Amino acid sequence: MAQSEQEILEGLANIVNEETGLDVGDVQLDKSFTDDLDIDSLSMMTIVVNAEEAFGVRIPDDEVKNLTTVGDAVRFIQSAQG
Amino acid sequence: MTVAPKGTGTIQSATGSVGSKIRGVGGYRPERVVPNSELVEAIDSSDEWIQERSGIISRRYAAPDESVVDMAEKAARDAIANAGVDLAEIDTVLVATVTHPLQTPAAAPILADRLGLRCAAFDISAACAGYCYAIGIASDLVRGGTATNVLIVGVEKLSDWTDFTDRGSAFIFGDGAGAAIVGRSDRAGIGPTIWGSEGNEWQAIMQRESWMEFKDNPGDREFPALTMQGQKVFRWAVWGMAPVAHRALEAAGVRPEDLDAFIPHQANMRIIDAMLKQLKLPADIPVARDISETANTSAASIPLATERMLREGIVPSGGLALQIGFGAGLVYAAQVIELP
């Protein structure tokens, strides 16, 4: 079942917090995973796999590099949930 | 016209043993210690950055004139001494490597000759899973009666195959050799091997181009070193390999809490940590973390880590260890073994 943008953002923020310890409030739609949140590629992969499980979607390896900002990831998850 | 068999002869089968076991392990670490500081300039990086991403502090590099076979011989002699076997008892030599620089012949017959042996000898190309592949093959050779004592060596001189300007892999690899002797036993000292391949991902870790491409136009080409799609490999290794490790435990009839050690291929400390999270092993089980001072030595990493843990008294002789190798191919293999 499709979730709202806000629900996905909150879920994703919790996943990011669990992997990196970053404050949930820091995970905003306009933030870049690498430049703003300082998340490296391996942590990103962990976040991706945990997001797949949490949101019931598939995020292919090749798609991960296109997910620059938190908003990119939220929109991808939302459209994948269709 | 039909041809009928004579039917006068009967083939006899070789007689093996009920079980097999690892009788001893050995290792060889090249003399030269290479700290991260030696590698950072070419990849515009720092010691801190490398440690954060890989857990690697330093690695060993072989001397320029030190070959794969040279290193293999040293590890082999160490394993033979630790196992307490006579050279004459060894009747098969298996070398797992991807860095022996001759297309042919294999490293194993050259190694056998160095040891004064004329027994069966061949190489296995299963990259970072090579040692676990070799343990599985050797165990079945012994149980099937084809061999009585198999010398296995996992050996790599990855420094020869490293692109020192590639940020994704320049700091990952190291050189070394680890060896084991697999012999007969009246009970199972090596559990069933759970193995497989995912060749659809063959480009995830590979020699950058084939020798034929290199040969056709060598002029302005760089040496075809190894390349790796780090994120793809990380995902596969962590979430793909945890179920394989569980299957190896189930096949051996061993519970996680029965283990005395977990010895995964030393690919990257982050992979080891993330894999542990997936495996949910009891927290008090010693885990091989040899990678910090050895880096990723591919086929040599598991026997080197095993040798070290035994030598340092971190794991007990006679204890049970879960070992899992995974790498280029992509290929993987896991089994439970009794530590020698």
Contacts between the chains, C-beta under 8 A, distances in Angstrom:
chain1	res1	chain2	res2	distance
A	40	B	52	7.3
A	40	B	53	6.2
A	41	B	230	6.4
A	41	B	231	5.1
A	41	B	234	7.8
A	42	B	53	6.7
A	42	B	230	7.4
A	42	B	231	7.1
A	42	B	234	5.2
A	42	B	268	7.8
A	42	B	270	5.0
A	42	B	274	7.8
A	44	B	231	7.3
A	45	B	231	5.1
A	45	B	234	5.1
A	45	B	235	5.1
A	45	B	238	7.9
A	46	B	238	7.7
A	46	B	274	6.2
A	48	B	235	7.7
A	49	B	235	6.4
A	49	B	238	7.7
A	49	B	239	5.6
A	61	B	229	7.7
A	61	B	231	6.5
A	61	B	232	4.8
A	61	B	235	6.6
A	64	B	231	6.6
